[in-house]
Amino acid sequence: MISRVIKNIFKIPDLRERVIFTLMMLAVYRLGIFVTTPGVDRTIMEKIMATRADGTLLGLFNMFSGGALENLSIFALGIMPYISASIIMSLLAVVVPKIGELQKEGDQGQRKITQYTRYGTVALCLFQGFMMAKFLESLQGPAGEMVVTTPGWFFRFLTIVTLTTGTLFLMWLGEQISDRGIGNGISLLIFASIVARFPGMFFQMGKFLREQMIKPFDLVFFIVVMAITFTVIVFVESSQRRIPIQYARRVGGGRQVQNSHLPLRVNTAGVIPAIFASALLVFPATISSFFQFDMGIIQTWLNPGGWLYNLGFLGLIIFFAFFYTFVQFKTEDVAENINKQGGYIPGIRPGKETVRYINTVLSRVTFGGSLYLAAVCILPDLLRTNMGLPFYMGGTSILIVVGVAMDMASQIESYLISNNYEGFSIGGKGSLIRSRRG
């Protein structure tokens, strides 16, 4: 089936060009990972990351940059400053009326918001670049060797310019993929960063198995649990709660009722709550590592894998899931649009009752989605801690990989079906990739 789909992809000229362009841009990105920032020794940094990155903000950045931080690459900041700027703009739209109005102005308003997001990205890059330069100057290897060969203001200026330019290039690369390739370019860059680390992890699995550092049963159990986790993610990410809506239409002097629905995703917030929760929990340990001071019992409590860490992770994911969902999904605007179009929810009065009803349903759906997010993110940590596995596959990484893969497959299938080719189907009986499940 997959081989037939691949053949069909290359039969459609436009789709073939988009796929090839996407692969070429991702190849450029991966090549840039190995271009080192001037004035640093990346071999020493690799030794430091091997011992200090686990469970810190460094490890989180290194994961999303595909090892660029470990290699002290020009892409060491990754695409995270752009994502952070985008999230900040979404939050500002709630508290700043002018930005909120821009969101309602269509393409022109969106272009203005994109421009502001780029300015915010530059500002974040300049700040993070300076902090990164200061941090690198303080780093020493196991034998006391310095990561930075010639510290000083020239090195700091050069690092700021290099890392800022690297992130802006990635931002441009992502936009090019979105316009001329397949899928969301920014998401694909993160997807490529995470997937690029999978071969090394599988190699580690084989090595530890040969050296009897792990038991074959534990490895098989881990693989089975991960396969089940992937299946659950695919199911939940394609699920939704549909609120029935009826529209009254006049046809030939009579009145006709048309049925429709308002889809509410089970996981409206996506992977954002997990990223925010991880960053907040590892932030104290990272600051402690940066400035070389002991946090005492607090550092012990926030040790990744501990019961208090997992409890805090669970609570933060639930909080950010609700927060980000209600920031993104404005129920008042949705209810107003339904009313303007002559629609109504059966049994619910238009206006405040409609808003209240949608809020209630959305809250229940979001609560279930937040528990699902927390379970997927915490499960790999529990397995690693209780089974003593010497390798790690984070739940956040799995969520991103599966979500981006589903979106990309959905776009490819749309091209195939629109050109009268079979998509991801079994015997022509239906698609394996469904955008949403009711």
C-alpha positions in Angstrom: 0.0 0.0 0.0 2.7 2.5 1.0 4.8 1.7 -2.1 1.7 2.4 -4.3 1.1 5.7 -2.5 4.8 6.7 -3.1 4.4 5.8 -6.8 1.2 7.9 -7.0 3.0 10.9 -5.4 5.6 11.0 -8.1 2.9 10.8 -10.8 1.5 14.2 -9.9 4.0 16.9 -11.1 3.0 19.6 -8.5 3.0 17.1 -5.6 6.3 15.6 -6.7 7.9 19.1 -6.8 6.6 19.9 -3.4 7.9 16.7 -1.8 11.3 17.0 -3.4 11.5 20.7 -2.3 10.6 19.8 1.2 13.2 17.1 1.4 15.9 19.4 0.0 15.1 22.1 2.5 15.2 19.6 5.4 18.6 18.4 4.1 19.9 22.0 4.2 18.7 22.3 7.8 20.4 19.0 8.8 23.6 20.1 7.2 23.6 23.4 9.1 23.4 21.4 12.4 27.1 20.6 11.9 28.3 24.1 11.1 29.9 25.2 14.4 29.6 28.7 15.9 33.0 30.5 15.7 35.3 30.5 18.8 34.0 27.4 20.5 35.2 23.8 21.0 32.2 21.5 20.3 34.0 18.3 21.4 34.1 19.7 25.0 30.5 20.7 24.7 29.5 17.2 23.7 31.1 15.8 26.9 29.4 18.4 29.0 26.0 17.7 27.4 26.4 14.0 28.0 26.5 14.6 31.8 24.6 17.8 32.4 21.8 18.0 29.9 19.5 15.3 31.2 16.4 16.8 32.9 17.4 20.5 32.3 16.3 23.2 29.9 19.5 22.5 27.9 18.3 19.0 27.2 14.9 20.4 26.1 16.5 22.9 23.7 18.9 20.2 22.4 16.0 17.9 21.6 14.1 20.6 19.7 17.2 21.7 17.9 18.1 18.2 16.8 21.5 18.2 18.6 22.4 21.7 17.3 23.1 22.9 20.9 25.2 19.8 21.6 27.3 20.6 18.4 27.3 24.3 19.2 25.9 24.9 15.7 24.8 28.2 14.1 21.3 26.7 14.7 21.9 26.2 18.4 18.9 28.4 19.3 16.7 26.4 16.9 13.3 27.6 15.9 12.1 28.0 19.5 12.5 31.8 19.6 10.0 32.0 16.7 7.6 29.6 18.4 7.9 31.6 21.6 7.2 34.9 19.8 4.1 33.3 18.1 2.8 32.1 21.4 3.4 35.6 23.0 1.5 37.2 20.2 -1.4 34.8 20.7 -1.5 35.7 24.4 -1.2 39.5 23.7 -4.2 39.3 21.4 -6.3 38.6 24.5 -5.0 41.5 26.6 -4.2 44.1 23.8 -7.3 45.1 21.9 -5.3 46.4 18.9 -3.7 43.0 18.3 -7.1 41.3 18.8 -8.6 43.5 16.1 -5.8 42.6 13.7 -6.8 38.9 14.0 -10.3 39.8 12.7 -9.0 41.8 9.6 -8.3 38.8 7.4 -5.1 38.4 5.4 -4.0 42.0 5.9 -4.2 41.7 9.7 -2.5 38.4 9.6 0.4 39.8 7.6 0.8 42.6 10.3 0.8 40.0 13.1 3.4 37.9 11.2 5.6 41.1 10.9 5.3 41.7 14.7 6.1 38.0 15.3 9.3 38.4 13.3 10.3 41.5 15.3 9.7 39.6 18.5 11.8 36.7 17.2 14.7 39.0 16.6 14.4 40.5 20.1 14.3 37.0 21.7 17.3 35.9 19.6 19.4 38.8 20.7 18.6 38.2 24.3 19.0 34.4 24.2 22.2 34.8 22.1 23.8 37.1 24.7 22.8 34.7 27.5 24.1 31.7 25.5 27.5 33.5 25.0 27.8 34.3 28.7 26.9 30.7 29.6 29.4 29.2 27.1 32.1 31.4 28.6 31.5 29.9 32.0 31.5 26.2 30.8 34.4 23.9 31.6 34.9 20.3 30.5 35.6 17.4 32.8 39.4 18.2 32.9 38.8 21.9 33.3 39.2 22.8 29.6 37.2 25.9 28.4 34.5 25.6 25.8 35.2 29.1 24.6 38.8 29.6 23.2 38.9 33.4 23.4 36.2 34.8 25.7 35.3 38.5 25.7 33.0 41.0 24.1 34.1 40.2 20.6 33.1 36.5 21.1 29.8 37.6 22.6 29.0 39.9 19.7 30.0 37.3 17.2 27.8 34.6 18.9 24.8 36.9 19.1 25.0 37.7 15.4 25.7 34.1 14.4 22.9 32.6 16.5 20.3 35.3 15.5 21.1 34.8 11.9 20.8 31.1 12.2 17.4 31.3 13.8 16.2 33.8 11.2 17.4 31.5 8.4 15.4 28.7 10.0 12.3 30.9 10.1 12.7 31.7 6.4 13.3 28.0 5.7 10.1 27.1 7.5 8.1 29.7 5.6 9.5 28.4 2.3 8.5 24.9 3.1 5.0 26.0 4.1 4.6 28.0 0.8 6.3 25.7 -1.7 6.5 22.3 0.1 4.3 19.9 2.1 3.0 20.6 5.6 3.7 23.3 8.1 7.4 24.3 7.7 8.0 25.2 11.3 6.5 22.0 12.6 8.5 20.0 10.0 11.8 21.5 11.2 11.0 20.3 14.8 9.8 17.0 13.4 13.1 16.5 11.5 15.1 17.5 14.6 13.4 14.8 16.8 13.4 12.0 14.1 17.1 12.6 13.4 17.9 11.4 17.0 15.9 8.2 16.6 18.7 6.2 14.8 21.2 7.0 17.6 18.6 5.8 20.2 18.0 2.6 18.4 21.7 2.0 18.1 22.0 2.5 21.9 19.2 0.0 22.4 21.2 -2.6 20.4 24.4 -1.8 22.2 22.9 -2.0 25.7 21.2 -5.3 24.7 24.5 -6.8 23.5 26.3 -5.7 26.7 23.4 -7.0 28.8 22.8 -3.6 30.4 19.0 -4.2 29.8 17.0 -7.4 29.7 15.4 -8.5 26.4 12.0 -8.7 28.1 12.3 -5.1 29.3 13.1 -3.9 25.8 10.2 -5.8 24.2 7.8 -4.5 26.9 9.1 -0.9 26.2 8.5 -1.3 22.5 5.0 -2.7 23.0 4.1 0.1 25.3 5.5 2.7 22.8 3.5 1.1 20.0 0.3 1.3 22.1 1.1 4.9 22.9 1.5 5.8 19.2 -1.9 4.1 18.5 -3.6 6.0 21.3 -2.1 9.3 20.1 -3.3 8.7 16.5 -6.8 7.9 17.8 -7.1 10.9 20.2 -5.5 13.4 17.9 -8.1 12.5 15.2 -11.0 12.7 17.6 -13.5 15.5 18.3 -16.7 16.3 20.0 -19.3 17.6 17.5 -21.9 20.1 18.8 -25.0 19.9 16.5 -26.0 23.2 14.8 -29.1 23.9 12.7 -29.4 26.6 10.1 -32.8 27.9 9.0 -32.9 28.6 5.2 -35.8 30.0 3.1 -36.2 27.9 -0.1 -39.0 28.7 -2.6 -41.1 30.5 0.0 -40.8 27.7 2.5 -38.4 27.2 5.4 -35.8 24.5 5.4 -33.5 23.4 8.2 -30.0 22.4 7.4 -28.0 20.3 9.9 -24.3 21.0 10.6 -21.9 20.7 13.5 -19.3 22.6 15.5 -16.2 20.4 15.9 -14.2 20.6 19.2 -10.9 18.8 19.2 -10.1 16.6 22.2 -6.6 18.1 22.2 -7.1 21.7 21.0 -3.9 23.0 22.7 -1.7 20.5 20.9 1.7 19.9 22.4 2.1 23.5 23.8 1.0 22.6 27.4 3.7 19.9 27.6 6.4 22.2 26.3 5.4 25.0 28.8 5.2 22.5 31.7 8.6 21.0 30.9 10.3 24.3 30.6 8.9 25.6 33.9 9.8 22.5 35.9 13.4 22.3 34.6 14.0 26.0 34.7 15.1 26.1 38.4 17.6 23.2 37.8 18.9 24.9 34.7 19.4 28.3 36.5 21.2 26.5 39.3 23.5 24.8 36.7 24.1 28.2 34.9 25.1 30.1 38.0 26.7 27.3 40.0 24.6 27.5 43.2 22.9 24.7 45.2 19.1 24.8 45.6 19.1 22.2 48.3 16.0 20.2 48.9 14.1 22.1 46.1 16.4 20.7 43.5 15.8 17.2 44.9 12.1 17.6 44.8 12.2 18.8 41.2 14.4 15.9 40.0 12.9 14.5 36.8 11.2 11.2 37.4 10.4 11.8 41.0 6.8 11.7 42.3 6.7 15.4 43.1 8.1 16.3 39.7 5.5 14.1 38.0 2.7 15.6 40.2 3.8 19.1 39.2 4.0 18.1 35.6 0.5 16.7 35.7 -0.9 19.9 37.3 0.9 22.3 34.9 -0.2 20.3 31.8 -3.8 20.5 32.9 -3.5 24.2 33.7 -1.8 25.1 30.4 -4.2 22.9 28.4 -7.2 24.9 29.7 -5.4 28.2 29.5 -4.1 27.9 25.9 -7.4 26.3 24.7 -9.5 29.2 25.9 -7.0 31.7 24.6 -7.1 30.2 21.1 -10.8 29.2 21.0 -12.9 32.3 21.7 -16.4 30.9 22.5 -18.0 34.4 22.4 -16.9 35.0 18.8 -18.0 31.4 17.8 -21.4 31.9 19.3 -21.7 35.4 17.6 -20.8 33.9 14.2 -23.3 31.1 14.5 -26.0 33.6 15.4 -25.1 35.9 12.4 -25.4 33.0 10.0 -28.9 32.2 11.3 -27.7 29.1 13.2 -28.6 27.8 16.6 -27.9 24.8 18.8 -31.0 22.7 19.3 -32.5 23.3 22.7 -30.1 26.2 23.5 -31.1 29.9 23.3 -28.8 32.2 21.2 -26.5 34.6 23.1 -25.2 34.0 26.6 -26.8 30.5 26.9 -25.0 29.4 23.7 -21.7 30.7 25.0 -22.2 29.0 28.4 -23.1 25.7 26.7 -20.1 25.8 24.4 -17.8 26.7 27.4 -19.2 23.7 29.4 -18.7 21.2 26.6 -15.2 22.6 25.7 -14.2 22.4 29.4 -15.2 18.7 29.6 -13.5 17.9 26.4 -10.3 19.8 27.4 -10.2 18.1 30.8 -10.1 14.7 29.1 -7.6 15.9 26.6 -5.3 17.3 29.3 -5.4 13.9 31.1 -4.4 12.2 27.9 -1.6 14.7 27.4 -0.3 14.2 30.9 -0.4 10.4 30.6 1.5 10.4 27.3 4.2 12.7 28.6 4.6 11.0 32.0 4.5 7.4 30.9 8.0 7.3 29.2 9.5 8.8 32.4 7.8 6.2 34.6 9.0 3.4 32.3 12.6 4.7 32.3 12.7 5.2 36.1 11.0 1.9 37.1 12.7 -0.3 34.5 16.1 1.4 34.7 16.3 1.9 30.9 19.5 3.8 29.9 17.9 5.5 26.9 15.0 8.0 26.7 12.1 8.8 24.3 10.1 11.7 25.6 6.3 11.8 25.4 6.5 15.4 24.1 8.7 14.2 21.2 6.3 11.4 20.4 3.3 13.8 20.3 5.1 16.1 17.9 6.3 13.3 15.6 2.9 11.7 15.4 1.0 15.0 15.0 3.2 16.4 12.3 3.2 13.0 10.5 -0.6 12.9 10.5 -0.9 16.4 9.2 1.6 15.8 6.4 0.0 12.5 5.4 -3.4 14.3 5.4 -2.1 16.9 2.9 -0.5 14.3 0.7 -3.8 12.4 0.6 -5.7 15.5 -0.3 -3.5 16.0 -3.4 -3.8 12.3 -4.3 -7.6 12.2 -4.0 -8.0 15.5 -5.9 -6.1 14.0 -8.8 -8.2 10.8 -8.7 -5.5 8.7 -7.1 -5.9 6.4 -4.1 -4.8 7.8 -0.8 -3.8 5.9 2.4 -6.5 3.3 2.1 -6.9 -0.4 2.4 -8.4 -1.9 -0.8 -10.1 1.4 -1.6 -12.4 1.0 1.4 -11.5 4.2 3.1 -8.7 6.3 4.3 -6.4 5.4 7.1 -5.8 9.1 7.7 -8.9 10.9 8.9 -8.6 14.5 9.8 -11.0 14.2 12.7 -13.1 11.4 14.3 -16.5 12.1 15.6 
